[in-house]
Amino acid sequence: MAEKEKTVTKKASSKTSEKAEKKPIARKNTYDKKAEETKIAETKPEVAPVLEENQVKAEPVEQKPVEKIDEAELAQAAEADKKTEAPAPAPSEMEKNVYEPIPAPSYEGDLCEQELETKRKAFADGMKKSRTQSTITAGVLIVGLIGGFVANAYLPESLKWLVYVIFGVLILFIIVEMVISSRSRKKLYANVDVFVKDAILAVDSYVFTDPDFVQPVVSRNGHIDIPMIGQESHYFETINAVNSRNIVKVEYLNKTLVVAEVAARIPYQTPLDGKDHSKDDPKKRPGESYGIFGKFVSYPLSLKSKASVIILLGGTNACLPTFLDGYGEVKNAALRADYRIWATDENAATEMLTPAIVEILNGFSSDQNMENMFLSINKYGLKIALNYNETVMEVPMEKPVIGTPYVHYKADIKRVKELIKALETVAE
């Protein structure tokens, strides 16, 4: 019986197995793709990627968060950069000057002295009229004061009130006079300024009206650059002070020629004429000399030899150069005996002094208008100091023009022009 049951069970089991093979089995989907990939990656051998020629293996780039730009911070940073930048160089005195054209004179010929004397007389008449008015006013005040005191002393008590009226009128008169005098002084100062400017322009229009001078302009209240007097001239080692005005610029031979009125004070030295002018000469101050008192010329011209040369025409108030490092004195028999020469190269100085240049230099002389002169030529260009006395340098106001100082000045500028042209033959 038991064997029979086993047989039945076995058959049943067999039938069940057959059915199971014929009928598909439904099962739950437990496939994990990530786990499978991880498993494959762990079992798969690492193979280095093959790089093509000139291909660079890319390195992983760390991604950083993008910071938001603050415009206020950018503005502050830009402002800070401006503060740290080097400041722009300050403009020189010559660059600050305001120039105006120099008109041609209203007359022909050498009539500058007559023209200036006409202007001076008109100005002097105005000054005289103003002084006359001041004298009359002062007289009225004195008479009024005397009258008041006399009235106070002799009038009866019943008429003493007239004294107060007199003094009241005088006080009112004084107040009115103070107002009028203040306005008159301002007008007088303005007239003086106008006259001086007109006189300067009259001389400049006469001297610089020349067909060889192109576009002449002037800055009547302008100033010259101090290095032009010191370092560039290489004549005086120490300069105490420099005053300048009337800066004229013209184009000559396609370069700018500058002529300025200059007064340069230096430590005192006894002039070459052997006279001590420290007390009796109006251009001297105790302990100082006027190394330059006249017209100062500057022109961009240097020698081919690169040498530096200084030439001095001795005379009244002439001062020796004191900035002579590297210079030696040179003799030249062609120049007059009142000339002295210093140079960094003796041969170059000799070559520079051609017959034409010597002839022009010998045309300058110390006389009733010009006291002395010097020129210096070096890598900074040509500098010439034409030193005059007051007949040329002072604007005549109280006293008339003496002689023909402006004719002399124009002749000297013509020599300067000829000297520049002659120096061009030995210039670089």
C-alpha positions as CSV (number, residue, x, y, z in Angstrom):
1,M,0.0,0.0,0.0
2,A,2.8,2.2,0.9
3,E,4.6,1.5,-2.4
4,K,1.4,2.3,-4.2
5,E,1.1,5.6,-2.5
6,K,4.7,6.4,-3.4
7,T,4.1,5.6,-7.0
8,V,1.0,7.7,-7.1
9,T,3.0,10.6,-5.4
10,K,5.8,10.2,-7.9
11,K,3.5,10.3,-10.8
12,A,1.7,13.3,-9.5
13,S,5.0,15.0,-9.0
14,S,6.0,14.1,-12.5
15,K,2.9,15.5,-13.9
16,T,3.3,18.7,-12.0
17,S,6.8,19.1,-13.3
18,E,5.7,18.7,-16.9
19,K,3.1,21.3,-16.4
20,A,5.6,23.6,-14.9
21,E,7.9,23.3,-17.9
22,K,5.0,24.0,-20.3
23,K,3.6,27.0,-18.3
24,P,5.9,30.1,-17.9
25,I,6.5,31.1,-14.4
26,A,5.6,34.7,-13.4
27,R,8.1,36.2,-11.1
28,K,8.9,39.6,-9.4
29,N,11.3,41.9,-11.4
30,T,14.3,42.3,-9.0
31,Y,16.9,43.4,-11.6
32,D,19.1,46.3,-10.3
33,K,20.8,48.1,-13.2
34,K,23.2,50.2,-11.0
35,A,24.3,47.2,-9.0
36,E,24.9,45.3,-12.2
37,E,27.0,48.1,-13.7
38,T,29.0,48.4,-10.5
39,K,29.6,44.7,-10.5
40,I,30.7,44.8,-14.2
41,A,33.0,47.7,-13.5
42,E,34.6,45.8,-10.6
43,T,35.3,42.8,-12.6
44,K,36.3,44.6,-15.9
45,P,40.0,45.2,-16.2
46,E,41.1,48.9,-16.4
47,V,42.3,49.8,-19.9
48,A,44.0,53.2,-20.5
49,P,42.2,55.2,-23.2
50,V,44.2,55.5,-26.4
51,L,44.9,59.2,-27.2
52,E,45.2,60.3,-30.7
53,E,48.2,62.3,-31.9
54,N,48.3,65.9,-30.4
55,Q,45.4,65.0,-28.2
56,V,45.7,66.1,-24.6
57,K,44.1,64.2,-21.8
58,A,41.5,66.4,-20.2
59,E,41.9,67.0,-16.5
60,P,38.9,67.2,-14.4
61,V,38.0,70.9,-13.7
62,E,36.7,71.8,-10.3
63,Q,33.6,73.8,-10.7
64,K,33.5,76.9,-8.5
65,P,30.4,78.9,-7.7
66,V,30.0,82.1,-9.7
67,E,30.4,85.2,-7.5
68,K,28.0,88.1,-8.1
69,I,29.8,91.3,-9.2
70,D,29.2,94.3,-7.0
71,E,29.2,97.5,-9.1
72,A,29.9,99.7,-6.0
73,E,33.0,97.6,-5.3
74,L,34.2,97.9,-8.9
75,A,33.8,101.7,-8.7
76,Q,35.8,101.9,-5.5
77,A,38.5,99.7,-7.0
78,A,38.7,102.0,-10.1
79,E,39.0,105.1,-7.9
80,A,41.7,103.4,-5.9
81,D,43.6,102.7,-9.1
82,K,43.4,106.3,-10.1
83,K,44.9,107.4,-6.8
84,T,47.8,105.1,-7.2
85,E,48.6,106.2,-10.8
86,A,51.5,108.7,-11.2
87,P,50.2,112.3,-11.4
88,A,50.5,114.1,-14.7
89,P,53.5,116.5,-14.8
90,A,52.6,120.1,-14.0
91,P,52.7,122.5,-17.0
92,S,55.8,124.6,-17.3
93,E,55.7,128.4,-17.0
94,M,56.0,128.7,-20.8
95,E,53.1,126.4,-21.2
96,K,51.0,128.5,-18.9
97,N,51.6,131.7,-20.8
98,V,48.8,133.2,-22.8
99,Y,50.0,134.7,-26.1
100,E,48.5,137.4,-28.4
101,P,49.6,138.3,-31.9
102,I,52.1,141.2,-32.2
103,P,50.6,143.7,-34.7
104,A,52.7,145.6,-37.2
105,P,53.5,149.2,-36.2
106,S,51.3,152.0,-37.5
107,Y,54.3,153.9,-38.8
108,E,57.2,153.2,-41.2
109,G,60.8,153.6,-40.4
110,D,62.7,153.9,-37.1
111,L,60.1,156.0,-35.2
112,C,59.6,153.8,-32.2
113,E,61.0,156.3,-29.8
114,Q,58.7,159.1,-31.1
115,E,55.7,156.7,-30.9
116,L,56.5,155.8,-27.3
117,E,57.1,159.4,-26.3
118,T,53.7,160.3,-27.6
119,K,52.1,157.6,-25.5
120,R,54.2,158.6,-22.5
121,K,53.1,162.3,-22.7
122,A,49.4,161.4,-22.8
123,F,49.9,159.1,-19.8
124,A,52.0,161.8,-17.9
125,D,49.3,164.4,-18.5
126,G,46.7,162.1,-17.0
127,M,48.9,161.5,-14.0
128,K,49.5,165.3,-13.6
129,K,45.7,165.9,-13.7
130,S,45.1,163.3,-11.0
131,R,47.8,164.8,-8.8
132,T,46.3,168.3,-9.3
133,Q,42.9,167.1,-8.2
134,S,44.4,165.5,-5.1
135,T,46.2,168.8,-4.2
136,I,43.0,170.8,-4.6
137,T,41.1,168.4,-2.4
138,A,43.8,168.5,0.3
139,G,43.7,172.3,0.2
140,V,39.9,172.5,0.7
141,L,40.2,170.2,3.7
142,I,42.9,172.3,5.3
143,V,40.9,175.5,4.7
144,G,37.8,174.0,6.1
145,L,39.6,172.8,9.3
146,I,41.2,176.2,9.8
147,G,37.8,177.9,9.3
148,G,36.2,175.6,11.8
149,F,38.8,176.3,14.5
150,V,38.6,180.1,13.8
151,A,34.8,180.0,14.0
152,N,34.9,178.1,17.3
153,A,37.3,180.7,18.7
154,Y,35.6,183.9,17.7
155,L,31.9,183.3,17.1
156,P,29.5,184.2,19.9
157,E,27.8,181.4,21.9
158,S,24.6,182.0,19.9
159,L,26.3,181.1,16.7
160,K,28.4,178.2,17.9
161,W,26.1,175.8,16.1
162,L,27.8,177.0,12.9
163,V,31.0,175.3,14.1
164,Y,29.2,171.9,14.3
165,V,27.7,172.5,10.8
166,I,31.2,173.3,9.4
167,F,32.7,170.2,11.0
168,G,29.8,168.0,9.8
169,V,30.2,169.3,6.3
170,L,34.0,168.5,6.5
171,I,33.3,165.0,7.8
172,L,30.9,164.4,4.9
173,F,33.4,165.9,2.5
174,I,36.2,163.6,3.8
175,I,34.0,160.5,3.4
176,V,33.1,161.5,-0.2
177,E,36.7,162.2,-0.9
178,M,37.8,158.8,0.5
179,V,35.4,157.1,-1.9
180,I,36.5,159.2,-4.9
181,S,40.2,158.7,-4.0
182,S,39.8,155.0,-3.8
183,R,38.2,154.9,-7.2
184,S,40.8,157.3,-8.6
185,R,43.6,155.1,-7.3
186,K,42.1,152.0,-8.9
187,K,41.7,153.9,-12.2
188,L,45.3,155.2,-11.9
189,Y,46.7,151.7,-11.3
190,A,44.7,150.4,-14.2
191,N,46.0,153.3,-16.4
192,V,49.6,152.5,-15.4
193,D,49.1,148.8,-16.3
194,V,47.5,149.7,-19.6
195,F,50.4,152.1,-20.4
196,V,53.1,149.6,-19.6
197,K,51.5,146.9,-21.7
198,D,51.0,149.4,-24.6
199,A,54.6,150.5,-24.3
200,I,55.9,146.9,-24.4
201,L,53.7,146.1,-27.4
202,A,54.8,149.2,-29.2
203,V,58.5,148.2,-28.8
204,D,57.8,144.5,-29.7
205,S,55.9,145.5,-32.9
206,Y,58.8,147.7,-34.0
207,V,61.6,145.2,-33.2
208,F,59.9,142.0,-34.4
209,T,58.3,143.3,-37.6
210,D,60.7,141.4,-39.9
211,P,59.9,139.4,-43.0
212,D,62.1,136.5,-41.7
213,F,60.0,136.3,-38.5
214,V,56.8,134.3,-38.9
215,Q,53.8,134.5,-36.6
216,P,55.2,136.8,-33.8
217,V,53.3,136.5,-30.6
218,V,53.8,137.9,-27.1
219,S,52.8,137.1,-23.5
220,R,53.3,140.5,-21.8
221,N,52.7,139.1,-18.3
222,G,54.2,135.7,-19.0
223,H,57.2,134.0,-17.4
224,I,60.1,132.0,-18.6
225,D,61.1,128.5,-17.4
226,I,63.8,128.7,-14.7
227,P,65.8,125.7,-16.1
228,M,66.4,127.7,-19.3
229,I,68.4,130.2,-17.2
230,G,70.2,127.7,-15.1
231,Q,70.8,124.2,-16.3
232,E,70.3,124.8,-20.0
233,S,72.4,128.0,-20.1
234,H,75.2,126.3,-18.1
235,Y,76.6,129.8,-17.2
236,F,75.7,130.4,-13.5
237,E,76.0,127.6,-11.0
238,T,73.8,129.4,-8.5
239,I,70.8,131.7,-9.3
240,N,69.1,133.3,-6.3
241,A,66.0,134.6,-8.1
242,V,64.5,135.1,-11.6
243,N,61.9,137.7,-12.7
244,S,60.6,137.7,-16.3
245,R,58.0,139.2,-18.5
246,N,57.3,140.1,-22.1
247,I,57.8,136.6,-23.6
248,V,58.0,136.9,-27.4
249,K,57.9,133.8,-29.7
250,V,58.5,133.8,-33.4
251,E,59.2,131.1,-36.0
252,Y,62.6,131.6,-37.6
253,L,64.1,129.0,-40.1
254,N,61.3,126.6,-39.1
255,K,62.2,126.7,-35.4
256,T,60.8,128.7,-32.5
257,L,62.9,131.6,-31.3
258,V,62.1,132.9,-27.8
259,V,63.1,136.4,-26.6
260,A,62.2,137.4,-23.0
261,E,62.9,140.2,-20.6
262,V,64.8,138.6,-17.7
263,A,66.3,139.8,-14.4
264,A,68.3,137.0,-12.7
265,R,70.0,137.7,-9.4
266,I,73.2,135.7,-8.4
267,P,75.6,135.7,-5.5
268,Y,77.6,139.0,-5.7
269,Q,80.8,139.1,-7.7
270,T,82.9,142.1,-8.6
271,P,82.2,142.9,-12.3
272,L,84.9,142.7,-14.9
273,D,85.1,146.4,-15.2
274,G,86.6,146.3,-11.7
275,K,84.1,148.6,-10.0
276,D,82.1,147.6,-6.9
277,H,78.5,148.6,-7.8
278,S,76.9,147.1,-4.7
279,K,76.0,150.5,-3.2
280,D,75.8,153.0,-6.0
281,D,74.2,151.0,-8.8
282,P,70.4,150.7,-8.7
283,K,70.6,147.2,-10.3
284,K,72.7,145.9,-7.3
285,R,71.6,144.6,-4.0
286,P,73.9,143.9,-1.0
287,G,75.3,140.4,-1.5
288,E,73.8,140.0,-5.0
289,S,74.6,140.8,-8.6
290,Y,72.3,140.9,-11.6
291,G,73.9,138.2,-13.8
292,I,71.2,138.8,-16.4
293,F,69.4,142.1,-16.8
294,G,68.1,142.4,-20.3
295,K,66.8,140.3,-23.2
296,F,67.3,136.5,-23.0
297,V,67.3,134.6,-26.2
298,S,66.7,130.8,-26.6
299,Y,66.9,128.8,-29.9
300,P,67.1,125.0,-30.5
301,L,70.5,124.7,-32.1
302,S,73.5,122.5,-31.1
303,L,76.9,121.9,-32.6
304,K,77.7,118.9,-34.8
305,S,80.8,118.3,-32.6
306,K,78.5,117.9,-29.5
307,A,80.8,120.4,-27.8
308,S,79.7,123.1,-25.4
309,V,81.0,126.7,-25.9
310,I,80.5,129.9,-23.8
311,I,81.5,133.3,-25.2
312,L,81.4,136.5,-23.0
313,L,81.6,140.0,-24.2
314,G,82.9,142.0,-21.2
315,G,81.7,145.4,-20.2
316,T,79.8,147.3,-17.6
317,N,78.4,145.0,-14.8
318,A,79.6,141.8,-16.7
319,C,79.8,138.7,-14.6
320,L,82.0,135.7,-15.2
321,P,80.5,132.2,-15.7
322,T,80.6,130.0,-12.6
323,F,79.2,126.8,-14.0
324,L,82.4,125.7,-15.8
325,D,82.8,122.0,-14.9
326,G,84.5,120.3,-17.9
327,Y,85.3,123.7,-19.6
328,G,88.6,125.2,-20.4
329,E,89.4,128.8,-21.5
330,V,90.2,129.1,-25.2
331,K,92.0,131.9,-27.0
332,N,91.0,133.4,-30.3
333,A,92.9,136.2,-32.0
334,A,90.1,137.0,-34.4
335,L,87.7,138.2,-31.7
336,R,88.1,141.6,-30.0
337,A,90.1,141.7,-26.8
338,D,87.0,142.2,-24.7
339,Y,85.7,138.7,-25.6
340,R,86.5,135.6,-23.6
341,I,85.8,132.0,-24.6
342,W,85.4,128.7,-22.6
343,A,84.7,125.3,-24.3
344,T,84.7,121.6,-23.6
345,D,86.6,121.0,-26.8
346,E,89.1,123.6,-27.9
347,N,89.2,122.4,-31.6
348,A,85.4,122.5,-31.8
349,A,85.3,126.1,-30.5
350,T,87.9,127.1,-33.1
351,E,85.9,125.4,-35.9
352,M,82.8,127.1,-34.7
353,L,84.3,130.6,-34.9
354,T,84.2,130.9,-38.7
355,P,85.0,134.3,-40.2
356,A,81.3,135.0,-40.7
357,I,80.5,134.3,-37.0
358,V,83.5,136.3,-35.8
359,E,82.3,139.3,-37.8
360,I,78.8,139.1,-36.4
361,L,80.1,138.8,-32.8
362,N,82.4,141.8,-33.2
363,G,79.4,143.8,-34.2
364,F,78.2,143.7,-30.5
365,S,79.7,146.2,-28.2
366,S,79.3,147.6,-24.7
367,D,78.0,151.2,-25.0
368,Q,75.4,153.6,-23.8
369,N,72.6,151.0,-24.1
370,M,74.2,147.5,-24.0
371,E,76.3,146.7,-21.0
372,N,77.5,143.2,-21.8
373,M,76.4,140.0,-23.4
374,F,77.1,136.3,-23.4
375,L,76.1,133.2,-25.4
376,S,76.2,129.6,-24.5
377,I,75.7,126.7,-26.9
378,N,75.4,123.1,-25.8
379,K,73.1,120.0,-26.1
380,Y,70.2,122.1,-24.8
381,G,70.5,124.6,-27.6
382,L,71.6,128.2,-28.0
383,K,71.1,130.8,-25.2
384,I,72.1,134.5,-25.5
385,A,71.8,137.2,-22.8
386,L,71.8,140.7,-24.2
387,N,72.3,142.8,-21.0
388,Y,71.1,146.4,-21.2
389,N,70.8,149.4,-18.9
390,E,67.6,151.1,-17.9
391,T,67.3,153.0,-21.2
392,V,66.1,149.8,-22.8
393,M,64.7,147.8,-19.8
394,E,62.6,150.4,-18.1
395,V,59.3,151.7,-19.5
396,P,59.6,155.5,-19.5
397,M,56.8,157.2,-17.5
398,E,58.0,160.3,-15.7
399,K,61.0,161.1,-17.9
400,P,61.2,161.2,-21.8
401,V,63.0,158.6,-23.9
402,I,66.7,159.3,-24.1
403,G,68.5,158.6,-27.4
404,T,67.5,155.7,-29.6
405,P,67.6,152.6,-27.3
406,Y,65.0,150.7,-29.3
407,V,66.8,151.2,-32.6
408,H,69.8,149.7,-30.8
409,Y,67.8,146.8,-29.5
410,K,66.4,146.0,-33.0
411,A,69.9,146.1,-34.5
412,D,71.0,143.6,-31.8
413,I,68.1,141.2,-32.6
414,K,69.0,141.4,-36.3
415,R,72.6,140.4,-35.3
416,V,71.2,137.5,-33.3
417,K,69.2,136.4,-36.3
418,E,72.3,136.6,-38.5
419,L,74.3,134.7,-35.9
420,I,71.8,131.9,-35.8
421,K,71.8,131.6,-39.6
422,A,75.6,131.5,-39.6
423,L,75.7,128.9,-36.8
424,E,73.4,126.6,-38.8
425,T,76.5,125.8,-41.0
426,V,78.2,124.2,-38.0
427,A,75.1,122.9,-36.3
428,E,73.8,119.3,-36.3
